[in-house]
Amino acid sequence: MRRAESKRWRIDTFARSRSGVSDFRKLDVWRLSHALVLNVHTAVKKIRGSDYVPLRSQMLRASMSIPTNLVEGVGQKSKREFSRFIRISLNSSNELEYHLLVARDFEVIEPNEYTTLRSETIQVRKMLHGLLRSMGGDSRDGGQKGSHRG
């Protein structure tokens, strides 16, 4: 195994910042979700077979959507709009957790890798709920507020 492939990005080693939200890089949850993207990328590179191309793509897309929506949300003019992007990030974290479960059940990722990535995803999701609460949004709706799915 190449050294770069064995490198894990630790999501608990980033420095904490309590400054404003004018720069997405200052958000702890952005830092952790960015590390999660890097860890998911490392995991999907190991998944082989043309049958799993869609799964690899969806896992990476869902993981990337989490910090991407935080970046986009920081640029909004109101807390309400920022909260909407946080909810999208929450939904993407739910989606990623499901894709990880599928990858585990298809036996294309190791059980310990599944456990680690799932724990990281849950940690990010908890932080997203906290950020949403700090914006005055209700995180108890699971990111479904305003969503009409039939």
Secondary structure, 3 states (H helix, E strand, C coil): CCHHHHCCCCCCCCCCCCCCCCCHHHCHHHHHHHHHHHHHHHHHHCCCCHHHHHHHHHHHHHHHHHHHHHHHHHCCCCHHHHHHHHHHHHHHHHHHHHHHHHHHHCCCCCHHHHHHHHHHHHHHHHHHHHHHHHCCCCHHHCCCCCCCCC
